[in-house]
Amino acid sequence: MTSKRAAQIAQLEEKLRQLKAREQAVEARRRSLESRRSRKADTRRKILVGAIVLAKVERGEIDRADLMRWLDGALSREDDRGLFGM
């Protein structure tokens, strides 16, 4: 009788380990999706802000020289600076 109970306990413990592992995997997937959505939203915000600033420069509402000074102070990578002819 004792060995039968020990086997049942071992089975239940194994099932519990599997369920915990599955729960951890689901949680990891949820965090990954949340992180991906957050990055996409951040990228979209940056694109929209950039489009608005560029449109205002084109319409003369923001001076191009001001924009270039902002970029000069903010951009350090050569390939990024190259996009703006710097």
Protein Blocks (a to p, Z undefined) as FASTA:
>chain_A
ZZmmmmmmmmmmmmmmmmmmmmmmmmmmmmmmmmmmmmmmmmmmmmmmmmmmmmmmmnop
acfklmmmmmmmmpmbfklmmmnoZZ
